[in-house]
Amino acid sequence: MNFFNKGRAIGKDGLSVETMTKGARLITAAEPKNPVSEQFRTLRTNIEFASVAKGEIKTLLISSALPSEGKSTVTANLAVAYAQQGKNVLLVDADLRRPTVAVTFGLNKNASGLTNYLGDSEKEVGSIIHRTAMDNLNVMPSGPIPPNPAELLGSGRMTNLISQLKTHYDMIIFDVPPFLMVTDAQVLMTKMDGVAIVVNGGKTNRGAIQRTHEILKIAEAPVLGFIYNDQNRKKKGSSGYGYGYGYGYGYGETKA
């Protein structure tokens, strides 16, 4: 498991590839008493409160408007927070373009994953689910990057897979690509019990949030709210990360 990583790696497209190459920082596992870890537990609690109004939430899709806003770090740490609560949790890497889960949890880069299952009708679900060093937490890596991610995620086989997983896990969290870059999140979100959007305090602009909101509204997605990720905020004991959770979309205010 990758508890810590330092430095910043940039790909040819100008986007950060740090979590792809080093994995997400699992502060909830490494420093459970850190104030940031407490923020993830607060996020978990708020999602549970949302289930009172929206019904049971067993499948949760987390995305962002644009790349490099911290969605994979938020997703991985939230999965750990649920597992620490005693829930039986599965983290699914459905970002079939810029996957991070395998490296975050120390899996072999060739480990079987989601695309292996979706592309092979003979593949068993159990062969693409991997244990982690965390109690109660399993992961499903992306598998090989395919030429047709959106088509695979929107397939009937994907729908059947989600139904199967819901019978075995208390919470299934899906890390998917940003809404404004590709259609992957859009084809998957209608299969979810809840959707949450990561907003980066130092990056996400008003226009990107508005366009994302329009997509969600048109699709009648089960939106829970947004996760405010302020990686530029420096507070004692916070390691430079700040997280919060808010309901709905107020364009004049994005901070929880």
Backbone torsions as a table, in degrees:
resi	resn	phi	psi	omega
1	MET	NA	140.7	-178.1
2	ASN	-97.1	93.9	-178.2
3	PHE	-78.0	-31.0	-177.7
4	PHE	-138.1	144.9	168.6
5	ASN	-150.0	145.7	-175.3
6	LYS	-126.3	161.1	178.9
7	GLY	87.9	175.2	-177.7
8	ARG	-139.2	120.4	-179.5
9	ALA	-104.2	136.2	-178.3
10	ILE	-119.5	132.5	179.9
11	GLY	-84.2	178.7	-178.3
12	LYS	-63.9	-26.4	-179.9
13	ASP	-85.2	3.8	178.3
14	GLY	86.1	-0.2	-179.8
15	LEU	-93.5	149.0	177.6
16	SER	-66.3	135.2	176.6
17	VAL	-118.1	20.8	-175.4
18	GLU	-59.5	-48.0	-178.3
19	THR	-71.5	-24.6	176.9
20	MET	-71.9	-35.9	-175.2
21	THR	-95.5	-29.8	-176.5
22	LYS	-115.6	-15.3	-177.4
23	GLY	89.4	162.9	177.9
24	ALA	-76.0	150.6	178.0
25	ARG	-81.2	116.4	-177.6
26	LEU	-91.6	73.2	-177.9
27	ILE	-66.7	-29.5	179.2
28	THR	-64.9	-27.8	177.8
29	ALA	-88.0	-40.8	-175.5
30	ALA	-77.7	-36.7	-176.0
31	GLU	-136.3	72.5	-176.2
32	PRO	-61.9	-19.5	179.4
33	LYS	-95.0	-0.6	178.1
34	ASN	-66.4	143.2	178.3
35	PRO	-55.4	-31.0	178.6
36	VAL	-67.4	-39.3	177.3
37	SER	-61.3	-37.0	177.6
38	GLU	-65.1	-33.9	177.4
39	GLN	-65.2	-36.0	176.8
40	PHE	-68.4	-35.0	176.0
41	ARG	-68.0	-34.9	175.5
42	THR	-65.3	-41.8	176.1
43	LEU	-58.8	-44.8	177.5
44	ARG	-58.3	-44.6	-179.6
45	THR	-63.9	-41.8	-179.9
46	ASN	-65.1	-35.6	176.1
47	ILE	-66.3	-37.1	176.8
48	GLU	-65.4	-38.0	175.9
49	PHE	-62.3	-37.3	-179.7
50	ALA	-63.4	-29.8	-178.5
51	SER	-67.8	-21.1	177.7
52	VAL	-64.1	-39.6	-178.2
53	ALA	-87.5	-34.8	-173.2
54	LYS	-100.6	-5.9	-175.7
55	GLY	95.1	174.2	-176.0
56	GLU	-57.7	132.9	177.7
57	ILE	-111.0	107.5	177.8
58	LYS	-111.6	-22.0	177.4
59	THR	-121.3	123.0	-175.8
60	LEU	-126.6	122.7	176.6
61	LEU	-99.5	129.2	177.2
62	ILE	-120.4	127.2	179.4
63	SER	-143.1	-167.1	178.2
64	SER	-148.2	173.1	177.5
65	ALA	-75.8	-43.2	-174.1
66	LEU	-130.4	166.3	178.8
67	PRO	-68.1	161.9	172.2
68	SER	60.7	36.2	177.4
69	GLU	-103.0	0.7	175.7
70	GLY	97.1	13.7	-176.0
71	LYS	-63.9	-37.8	-178.0
72	SER	-70.7	-36.2	175.5
73	THR	-65.8	-44.2	178.1
74	VAL	-63.0	-45.2	-177.4
75	THR	-61.3	-47.4	-178.2
76	ALA	-64.9	-43.0	-178.7
77	ASN	-70.3	-34.6	176.6
78	LEU	-66.5	-39.0	177.1
79	ALA	-61.1	-42.7	177.8
80	VAL	-63.4	-41.4	-179.6
81	ALA	-61.4	-40.2	176.9
82	TYR	-66.4	-41.4	179.7
83	ALA	-64.2	-38.5	178.7
84	GLN	-65.0	-22.8	177.5
85	GLN	-77.7	-12.2	-179.0
86	GLY	100.9	1.9	178.0
87	LYS	-75.6	147.7	174.6
88	ASN	-84.5	109.6	-167.0
89	VAL	-118.3	142.1	172.2
90	LEU	-125.4	127.1	174.6
91	LEU	-102.6	120.1	-177.6
92	VAL	-107.0	123.7	175.7
93	ASP	-86.9	92.2	178.1
94	ALA	-97.5	12.7	170.5
95	ASP	-87.2	90.2	-173.8
96	LEU	-84.9	10.9	179.2
97	ARG	-114.5	-39.6	179.6
98	ARG	-134.2	67.5	-174.9
99	PRO	-70.1	151.3	-177.9
100	THR	-136.0	-21.2	-170.3
101	VAL	-61.2	-42.8	-177.0
102	ALA	-58.6	-48.4	-177.8
103	VAL	-71.7	-34.6	179.0
104	THR	-59.9	-40.2	-175.7
105	PHE	-104.0	16.7	171.2
106	GLY	69.0	30.6	178.3
107	LEU	-85.7	156.8	173.4
108	ASN	-59.8	138.3	-177.3
109	LYS	-62.7	-18.7	178.7
110	ASN	-99.9	13.4	-179.3
111	ALA	-61.0	138.0	178.8
112	SER	-62.0	143.0	-178.2
113	GLY	-148.8	-156.5	-172.0
114	LEU	-58.5	-45.5	-177.5
115	THR	-68.4	-29.1	175.3
116	ASN	-61.6	-41.2	-179.0
117	TYR	-71.8	-46.0	-176.6
118	LEU	-67.8	-27.0	-178.6
119	GLY	-94.7	-0.4	-176.8
120	ASP	-137.6	106.9	-176.5
121	SER	-65.8	-13.9	-179.9
122	GLU	-93.3	-6.7	-175.7
123	LYS	-73.5	135.7	178.7
124	GLU	-90.2	144.6	-178.8
125	VAL	-59.6	-40.4	-177.7
126	GLY	-60.1	-24.8	-177.2
127	SER	-77.3	-11.6	-178.3
128	ILE	-112.5	5.4	177.1
129	ILE	-104.4	130.8	-174.1
130	HIS	-123.6	140.2	176.0
131	ARG	-75.2	156.4	174.7
132	THR	-121.5	176.5	177.3
133	ALA	-72.9	-11.5	179.0
134	MET	-87.8	132.3	173.4
135	ASP	-60.7	140.8	174.1
136	ASN	73.0	3.7	-177.1
137	LEU	-120.6	118.0	171.0
138	ASN	-111.3	158.9	178.5
139	VAL	-132.1	152.3	173.0
140	MET	-121.0	104.1	179.9
141	PRO	-68.8	173.1	-176.3
142	SER	-71.7	-32.5	-169.2
143	GLY	81.4	-173.7	-179.4
144	PRO	-58.7	141.1	178.6
145	ILE	-68.6	122.3	-175.0
146	PRO	-93.3	167.8	177.0
147	PRO	-81.2	-13.5	-173.8
148	ASN	-134.2	61.0	-175.9
149	PRO	-56.1	-47.4	-176.1
150	ALA	-62.0	-40.4	179.9
151	GLU	-64.8	-39.1	178.9
152	LEU	-66.6	-44.2	-177.8
153	LEU	-68.9	-26.7	180.0
154	GLY	-92.0	3.7	-175.1
155	SER	-76.3	160.9	175.6
156	GLY	-64.3	-32.0	179.1
157	ARG	-64.6	-35.5	177.1
158	MET	-67.2	-41.8	178.1
159	THR	-60.3	-44.3	178.9
160	ASN	-64.8	-37.1	178.9
161	LEU	-62.2	-45.3	179.8
162	ILE	-60.1	-42.0	179.2
163	SER	-61.9	-41.3	178.5
164	GLN	-63.6	-45.5	-176.8
165	LEU	-63.2	-34.9	-178.0
166	LYS	-65.4	-20.5	178.6
167	THR	-83.5	-10.8	-175.3
168	HIS	-114.9	-17.8	-174.2
169	TYR	-125.8	149.9	175.9
170	ASP	-78.1	-34.1	-179.3
171	MET	-145.7	131.1	177.1
172	ILE	-122.8	118.5	-176.3
173	ILE	-110.8	129.0	-177.2
174	PHE	-110.3	124.3	173.3
175	ASP	-95.4	118.0	-175.7
176	VAL	-126.4	163.7	-179.8
177	PRO	-65.0	162.9	179.8
178	PRO	-61.1	146.4	-177.2
179	PHE	-62.9	-37.8	-172.0
180	LEU	-89.1	1.6	-178.9
181	MET	-100.7	-44.9	-177.4
182	VAL	-143.7	173.7	-176.3
183	THR	-93.6	3.1	-174.5
184	ASP	-54.6	-48.7	-178.3
185	ALA	-64.0	-35.3	-177.6
186	GLN	-66.3	-38.5	-178.2
187	VAL	-76.5	-20.1	-177.4
188	LEU	-95.1	-27.6	-170.2
189	MET	-66.2	-27.6	180.0
190	THR	-70.4	-12.1	179.0
191	LYS	-93.3	0.5	-172.0
192	MET	-100.0	157.5	172.0
193	ASP	-82.8	-26.6	-178.9
194	GLY	-154.3	151.9	178.9
195	VAL	-131.9	134.0	175.9
196	ALA	-130.9	143.1	-175.7
197	ILE	-114.8	128.6	176.0
198	VAL	-82.8	129.8	178.6
199	VAL	-118.0	120.9	-179.7
200	ASN	-87.4	119.8	-175.6
201	GLY	-60.4	-27.5	-177.9
202	GLY	-102.9	5.4	-173.9
203	LYS	-135.6	-47.5	-172.8
204	THR	-64.5	126.2	179.3
205	ASN	-99.0	165.8	-175.6
206	ARG	-58.1	-42.1	-178.7
207	GLY	-62.5	-40.8	-179.8
208	ALA	-65.0	-40.1	178.4
209	ILE	-65.5	-41.4	-179.8
210	GLN	-63.9	-44.1	-179.7
211	ARG	-65.3	-39.7	177.6
212	THR	-64.0	-42.3	178.9
213	HIS	-61.1	-40.4	179.1
214	GLU	-62.4	-41.0	178.3
215	ILE	-62.3	-45.6	-178.9
216	LEU	-64.9	-39.1	-178.9
217	LYS	-67.6	-44.0	179.9
218	ILE	-62.1	-39.4	-178.0
219	ALA	-81.2	-6.3	-176.2
220	GLU	53.4	45.4	-178.9
221	ALA	-70.5	148.7	179.5
222	PRO	-78.3	70.9	-174.1
223	VAL	-73.7	128.6	176.1
224	LEU	-92.1	-34.0	-178.2
225	GLY	151.8	-156.8	-179.5
226	PHE	-125.2	159.1	176.9
227	ILE	-114.3	115.4	-177.5
228	TYR	-86.0	118.7	-176.3
229	ASN	-115.7	102.4	-178.6
230	ASP	-105.6	86.5	-177.6
231	GLN	-76.9	-7.0	-180.0
232	ASN	-95.9	-8.5	-177.5
233	ARG	-79.1	124.6	-179.3
234	LYS	-106.8	115.1	175.8
235	LYS	-132.3	149.7	-179.7
236	LYS	-56.5	126.2	178.1
237	GLY	80.4	3.0	-175.3
238	SER	-98.5	-7.5	179.9
239	SER	58.2	22.9	176.0
240	GLY	84.3	5.9	-179.5
241	TYR	-117.9	142.3	174.7
242	GLY	-136.4	137.2	-179.1
243	TYR	-134.2	145.9	175.2
244	GLY	-150.1	174.4	-178.4
245	TYR	-138.5	137.0	179.0
246	GLY	-139.1	152.7	179.5
247	TYR	-91.5	145.2	171.1
248	GLY	72.8	-167.9	-177.2
249	TYR	-132.5	107.4	173.9
250	GLY	-111.1	107.5	-172.3
251	TYR	-65.0	-24.6	179.1
252	GLY	-81.1	-9.0	-176.3
253	GLU	-150.9	123.9	-179.4
254	THR	-114.4	-6.1	-176.7
255	LYS	-91.7	137.2	-178.3
256	ALA	-71.9	NA	NA
